Amino acid sequence: MALYSLVLGAVVALLIAATLLAKLPVRWWWIRACEFPRLQLAFAALLTALLSLPLESPWRWVLLGTSLLVVVLQARFILPWTRLWPVQVHSAEPGQQERCITLLIANVLTPNRQASRLIEIIRQHDPDVVLTLESDAWWQERLDQALEGNWPNSVKIPLDNLYGMHLYSRLPLANTRVERLIQDDIPSIHTDVKLESGDSLTLHALHPRPPAPNESEESLWRDAELLLVGKEIHRHPAPTVVAGDLNDVAWSRTTRLFCRISGMLDPRQGRGRFSTFHARYPLLRWPLDHIFTSEHFTLKRLERLPGFGSDHFPILATLCFRPSRSDEHDNPEADDGERAWARQTIREARSREQEP
């Protein structure tokens, strides 16, 4: 029983350490990684709470109390992305289809060559806009052949560095820009999309560099790109959608700050996590691919689609332009300290030597 207590105590210590480390306002990748598996940590803590019951005092109460503390701390972040929470983007009413837009977002995983499966999914769901991430020249050739007929408006950035990006739209595009906001090798697409009703929205398509051992030792570059876009949205309020693989979870410090800086809303809140990564490992999944909206939209549909050989699942959303319902939404707002933190992050990223 002594060995059992020691092993269980070590596990509980790791759980509380990971939980507390995630609260530190630092950018090291291994700290920021603690924000990702909150649901997994909560379930592990529930298990250790049950396993501590047979122990004698005082071990039982120390491990039980610490385990339940982990559950409570993690639940604060998890609950908004469950059906136990009020929705942040209200549901759309029937009708006025010409004022709705359906977007399909898919990180294809560059080495993945199962393009026919993704094309089949696209044709089945028939979205208005298709955004692919990690798409290189090989993917562009297959997507062009399949999509250019029905999705004639496009923006193509074929790259072999895992940051290629392609946008195909049946709706007209205007004022289209390809920008390298923070790093020279990380593109983003910014364009106006004209709905069938004649209304227009601004679409920002992003895929910032993740904090990871083989990518970047810190989250600075990702954080700065998201916060820079958030500042631009706040500065120029208009019907807006932000979409892409943000390499960040919905409940992270940075993504929540992005929403407060920009005033953007998360359609997942109150509906579920819709985890898109990792497609091959069910126990290690979190929402990395996102669609955020301004207050001008309601949600008709949100769905995670089947896999097609990538490490990401595609995600599909239908948004309806309903500016008359803007007041129904409770927009998040940043305080002065958070705006100062965002400005400092952007300045630091622009002044630092870029990581390859």
C-alpha positions in Angstrom: 0.0 0.0 0.0 2.9 2.3 0.7 4.2 1.9 -2.9 0.6 2.4 -4.2 0.4 5.7 -2.2 3.7 7.0 -3.5 2.9 6.2 -7.2 -0.6 7.7 -6.9 0.9 10.8 -5.1 3.4 11.3 -7.9 0.6 11.2 -10.5 -1.5 13.7 -8.6 1.6 15.9 -8.2 2.1 15.9 -11.9 -1.6 16.8 -12.5 -1.6 19.7 -10.1 1.8 20.9 -11.5 0.5 20.8 -15.1 -2.7 22.7 -14.0 -0.8 25.4 -12.2 1.9 25.8 -14.9 -0.7 26.6 -17.5 -1.6 29.7 -15.5 1.9 31.2 -15.8 2.0 34.2 -18.2 5.1 32.9 -20.1 5.6 31.8 -23.7 7.8 28.7 -23.4 6.2 26.0 -25.5 6.2 23.4 -22.8 4.2 25.7 -20.5 1.7 26.7 -23.2 1.3 23.0 -24.0 -0.2 22.5 -20.6 -3.3 24.5 -21.8 -4.2 21.9 -24.4 -5.2 18.7 -22.6 -7.5 20.2 -20.0 -10.2 17.7 -20.5 -7.7 14.8 -20.3 -6.2 16.2 -17.1 -9.7 16.6 -15.6 -10.6 13.0 -16.4 -7.2 11.8 -15.0 -7.8 13.7 -11.8 -11.3 12.2 -11.4 -9.6 8.8 -11.7 -7.0 9.6 -9.1 -9.7 10.8 -6.8 -11.4 7.5 -7.0 -8.2 5.6 -6.6 -7.3 7.6 -3.5 -10.5 6.4 -1.6 -9.0 3.1 -0.4 -6.0 4.9 1.2 -5.7 5.6 4.9 -5.6 9.1 6.3 -3.9 11.5 5.8 -3.0 10.3 2.3 -6.6 9.7 1.3 -7.7 13.3 2.1 -4.6 15.0 0.6 -4.8 13.1 -2.7 -8.5 13.2 -2.9 -8.6 17.0 -2.2 -5.8 17.7 -4.6 -7.4 15.6 -7.3 -10.8 17.4 -6.9 -9.0 20.8 -7.0 -7.5 19.8 -10.3 -11.0 18.9 -11.6 -12.5 22.2 -10.5 -9.7 24.3 -11.9 -9.8 22.5 -15.3 -13.7 22.6 -15.4 -13.6 26.4 -15.3 -12.0 26.3 -18.8 -13.8 23.3 -20.2 -17.4 24.1 -19.3 -18.0 26.9 -21.8 -17.3 24.4 -24.6 -20.0 22.0 -23.4 -23.8 22.1 -23.8 -24.0 23.0 -20.1 -23.0 26.6 -21.1 -25.1 29.3 -22.9 -24.3 29.6 -26.5 -22.2 32.6 -27.5 -23.4 32.8 -31.1 -27.2 32.5 -31.3 -28.8 30.0 -33.7 -30.1 31.2 -37.0 -33.8 31.3 -37.9 -35.0 29.7 -41.1 -35.0 31.6 -44.4 -33.0 34.2 -46.2 -30.5 31.6 -47.5 -29.0 34.2 -49.8 -27.6 35.9 -46.6 -25.8 32.8 -45.4 -22.3 31.5 -46.1 -21.0 27.9 -45.6 -17.3 27.5 -45.0 -15.2 24.3 -45.0 -11.8 24.4 -43.3 -9.3 21.6 -43.8 -5.7 21.2 -42.8 -4.7 18.6 -45.4 -1.3 17.6 -43.9 1.2 18.2 -46.7 2.5 14.6 -47.0 -1.1 13.2 -47.1 -2.0 12.3 -50.7 -5.6 11.3 -50.2 -6.9 14.3 -52.1 -9.8 12.4 -53.6 -11.3 11.8 -50.2 -11.3 15.5 -49.3 -12.7 16.4 -52.7 -15.5 13.9 -52.1 -16.3 15.6 -48.8 -16.3 19.0 -50.4 -18.7 17.9 -53.1 -20.9 16.2 -50.6 -21.3 19.3 -48.4 -21.1 21.9 -51.2 -19.7 24.8 -49.2 -19.5 28.3 -50.5 -15.9 28.7 -49.4 -13.2 26.1 -49.1 -10.0 26.9 -47.1 -7.1 24.4 -47.1 -4.0 24.7 -44.9 -0.6 23.0 -45.5 -1.5 22.6 -49.2 1.5 22.5 -51.6 1.8 22.5 -55.4 0.7 18.8 -55.5 -2.5 19.6 -53.6 -3.1 22.7 -55.7 -3.1 20.7 -58.9 -5.7 18.3 -57.5 -7.8 21.0 -56.0 -7.7 23.1 -59.2 -8.9 20.2 -61.3 -11.8 19.4 -58.9 -12.9 22.8 -57.7 -12.2 25.6 -60.2 -15.4 24.9 -62.2 -17.8 25.5 -59.3 -15.5 27.5 -57.0 -14.0 29.9 -59.7 -12.7 32.6 -57.3 -9.5 31.6 -55.6 -6.3 32.6 -53.7 -3.4 30.2 -54.1 -0.3 30.1 -51.9 1.4 26.7 -52.6 4.3 26.2 -50.2 6.3 23.1 -49.1 7.0 24.4 -45.6 3.7 23.2 -44.1 2.2 26.8 -44.4 0.7 26.7 -47.9 -2.8 27.9 -48.1 -5.6 27.8 -50.7 -8.9 29.5 -50.8 -11.7 28.5 -53.3 -15.0 30.4 -53.4 -18.1 30.4 -55.5 -18.9 33.8 -54.1 -17.1 36.9 -55.4 -13.9 38.1 -53.7 -12.7 41.7 -53.5 -9.9 43.6 -51.9 -7.9 40.4 -51.6 -4.5 40.6 -49.9 -1.9 37.9 -49.1 0.2 39.1 -46.1 3.1 37.9 -44.0 1.9 39.6 -40.8 4.7 38.6 -38.4 7.0 36.1 -40.1 8.1 36.1 -43.7 7.4 32.4 -44.3 3.9 32.4 -42.7 1.3 33.7 -45.1 -2.3 34.7 -44.4 -5.2 35.6 -46.6 -7.5 38.7 -46.1 -10.4 39.3 -48.4 -13.9 40.6 -48.7 -16.6 38.0 -49.7 -19.8 39.1 -51.3 -22.9 37.2 -50.3 -25.7 36.4 -52.8 -27.7 39.0 -51.0 -25.2 41.7 -52.0 -23.9 42.0 -48.4 -20.2 41.7 -47.8 -18.0 40.3 -45.0 -14.3 40.3 -44.3 -12.6 37.0 -44.1 -9.2 36.5 -42.4 -7.6 33.1 -43.1 -4.8 32.3 -40.7 -2.3 29.5 -39.9 0.3 30.8 -37.4 3.4 28.9 -36.4 2.7 26.7 -33.3 4.8 26.6 -30.2 6.4 23.1 -30.4 9.9 21.6 -30.2 10.2 21.2 -34.0 8.6 24.6 -34.8 9.2 27.3 -32.2 10.5 27.2 -28.6 7.9 29.8 -27.6 4.4 30.9 -28.5 5.4 34.5 -29.3 4.9 34.3 -33.1 1.5 32.6 -32.9 0.3 34.9 -30.2 1.5 38.1 -32.0 -0.2 37.1 -35.3 -3.5 36.4 -33.6 -3.4 39.5 -31.5 -2.4 41.7 -34.5 -5.5 40.5 -36.4 -7.6 41.0 -33.3 -6.4 44.6 -33.1 -7.2 45.2 -36.8 -10.7 43.8 -36.3 -11.3 46.1 -33.3 -9.9 49.1 -35.2 -12.2 48.5 -38.2 -15.4 47.0 -37.0 -17.3 45.3 -39.8 -19.0 41.9 -40.5 -16.0 39.6 -40.1 -15.0 35.9 -40.0 -11.7 34.5 -38.9 -10.9 31.0 -39.9 -8.0 28.6 -40.0 -5.8 26.3 -38.1 -4.7 28.6 -35.3 -2.5 26.0 -33.6 -4.2 26.9 -30.3 -7.1 25.6 -28.3 -10.3 27.5 -27.9 -9.8 27.9 -24.1 -6.2 29.0 -24.1 -5.0 32.3 -22.7 -4.1 33.6 -26.2 -7.3 32.6 -28.0 -9.5 34.0 -25.3 -7.5 37.2 -25.3 -7.8 37.4 -29.1 -11.6 37.2 -28.7 -11.6 40.0 -26.1 -9.2 42.2 -28.1 -11.3 41.7 -31.3 -14.8 41.3 -29.9 -15.2 38.1 -31.9 -17.5 35.3 -30.9 -16.9 31.5 -30.8 -19.7 29.4 -32.3 -18.4 26.4 -30.3 -19.3 27.9 -26.9 -22.4 26.2 -25.5 -22.3 23.6 -28.3 -19.2 21.4 -27.8 -15.5 21.2 -28.4 -15.7 19.9 -32.0 -12.1 18.8 -31.7 -10.3 18.6 -35.0 -6.8 17.4 -34.0 -5.4 14.7 -33.7 -7.6 12.6 -36.1 -5.7 9.4 -35.3 -5.7 9.5 -31.5 -9.1 9.8 -30.0 -7.8 10.3 -26.4 -5.5 13.2 -27.5 -7.9 15.6 -29.3 -8.5 19.3 -29.0 -10.0 22.1 -31.1 -7.2 23.6 -33.2 -9.2 24.6 -36.3 -11.5 27.5 -35.7 -14.2 29.8 -37.2 -14.8 33.0 -35.2 -17.5 35.5 -36.1 -18.4 39.1 -35.4 -21.7 39.9 -33.7 -23.4 40.3 -37.1 -23.9 36.6 -37.7 -26.0 33.8 -36.3 -25.1 30.1 -36.6 -27.1 27.7 -38.8 -24.8 24.7 -38.7 -21.5 23.6 -37.1 -20.1 20.2 -37.8 -16.8 18.2 -37.6 -16.5 16.2 -40.8 -15.0 12.8 -41.4 -11.3 12.3 -41.7 -9.5 12.0 -45.1 -6.0 10.9 -44.1 -4.8 14.1 -42.5 -4.0 14.5 -38.8 -6.9 17.1 -38.8 -10.6 16.6 -39.3 -12.3 19.2 -41.5 -14.8 21.6 -39.9 -17.9 23.1 -41.5 -19.9 26.1 -40.5 -22.9 27.9 -42.0 -23.2 31.5 -40.8 -26.1 33.8 -41.5 -25.7 37.5 -41.8 -28.2 39.0 -39.3 -27.0 42.4 -38.3 -30.5 43.1 -36.8 -29.7 40.5 -34.1 -26.3 41.9 -33.2 -27.6 43.2 -29.9 -28.5 39.7 -28.8 -24.8 38.8 -28.5 -22.6 39.5 -25.5 -19.3 40.5 -27.0 -16.2 39.9 -25.0 -14.1 43.0 -24.2 -10.5 43.4 -23.2 -9.4 45.7 -20.4 -6.5 48.2 -20.6 -4.0 45.8 -19.2 -4.9 43.1 -21.8 -4.6 45.6 -24.7 -1.2 46.7 -23.3 -0.1 43.1 -23.2 -1.2 42.6 -26.8 0.7 45.7 -28.0 3.8 44.5 -26.2 3.6 41.0 -27.7 3.2 42.4 -31.2 6.1 44.8 -30.7 8.4 42.1 -29.4 7.6 39.7 -32.2 8.3 42.4 -34.8 11.6 43.4 -33.1 13.0 39.9 -32.5 15.0 38.0 -35.0 12.7 35.6 -36.8 12.9 31.9 -36.2 13.3 29.8 -39.3 
